[in-house]
Amino acid sequence: MSLMNLIKPQLLDIIEWTDDSRDTLSFRFPDEDKEIKRGAQLIVRESQVAQFVYLGEFGDTFGPGKHTLETDNIPILTTLKSWKYGFESPFKADVYFVNTRLFTGNKWGTSNPVMMRDNDFGIIRVRAFGTFDFKVVDPKLFLKEVAGSDHHFRLDEFAETMRSRVVSVFSEALSVAKIPVLDLASRYSEVGGALLPLINPAMTSKYGIEMTAFILENASVPPEVEQAIDKRSSMTAVGNLNDYVKFQMAQGMEKGGSAGGAATEMAIGLAMAREMISQQQQPPPVPGQTATQPEILTPEQVAGILAVTEADVVASIESGDLKGKKIGTAYRITRMALDEFLGR
């Protein structure tokens, strides 16, 4: 056997990767310790990018098509190899094929609650999960920061590697967007769309991937925050005091009229009674004065509102507890002064 016959099997003529899987992100071409010869054919299929790596440094990048490896189309490798006269002798280099197609339905979620600042509830903890679609847009950065030197980097490895990173970027975007927790927990599709423009720049610059969709499927808050949200919703639905009292009494009856429920009903009843008495005891407006103008009350009128004697009102004025204006021998009290005295 001649020397040439011994050398030929050690040279690569064709470099290609036929991807028959749906979960491979990057694949290192198995060269079996062979060298790449001048004029070798590199075949890159659609949704693929071929990246050369020489001694840990990124070389030339090739998109879809059939490429003949010669000096003209491997300028970076020529520089790295320090070929003074171009690509003449065979050489060894790692060739990584990166899958650039769209990968859909990838799950993400917070293993621990994320802290966020909310205008309504202050600092609260939020758990969230959902899905996202992505594709590789920067093969060099993706290989460097995500896949590494893995000879066959698959989607399950990507999920494990990126889970915490996606959550971290989500948390940062959430703090920048300042989305109220009430919206976060009820408008999932809108929140995901609003966060995507904030998440994508970080994902592209850090990891070389681009998200085409980011979906928030669920967001939950601690039980005490849920109770606060439910109470606020109930109050909004009730609208006024009378309806609120009816609502509370109905709640108490549903619970069997416990001692706590009876006490609550009594307190609500007293509050209603005070409001009704206050409305009934309001004095008529001073003649010539509209309802929107400040009302001027006599000690007698104030005594009727407070259910005390006129002498008690005068004593409160003279002690300075109730502000009044003495005109001649009579006192006059403004409605504002009475409200201030009652602590309204």
Buried (B, 14 or more C-beta within 10 A) or exposed (E): EEEEEEEEEEEBEEBBBEEEEEEBBBBBBEBEEBBBBBEBEBBBBEBBBBBBBBEEEBBBBBEBEEBEBEBEBBEBBBEBBEBEEEBEEBBEBBBBBBBBEEBEEBEBBBEEBBEBEBEEBEEBBBBBBBBBBBBBBBBBBBBBBBBEEBEEBBBEBBEEBBBEBBBEBBBEBBBEBEBBBBBBBEBBEEBBBBBBEBBBEBBBEBBBBBBEBBBBBEBBBBEEBEEBBEEEEEEEEBEEEEEBBEBBBEEBEEEEEEEEBEEBBEEBEEEBEEEEEEEEEEBEEBEEEEEEEEBBBBBEBBBBBBEEEBEBBBEBBEEEEBBBEEEEEEBBBBBEBBEEBEEE
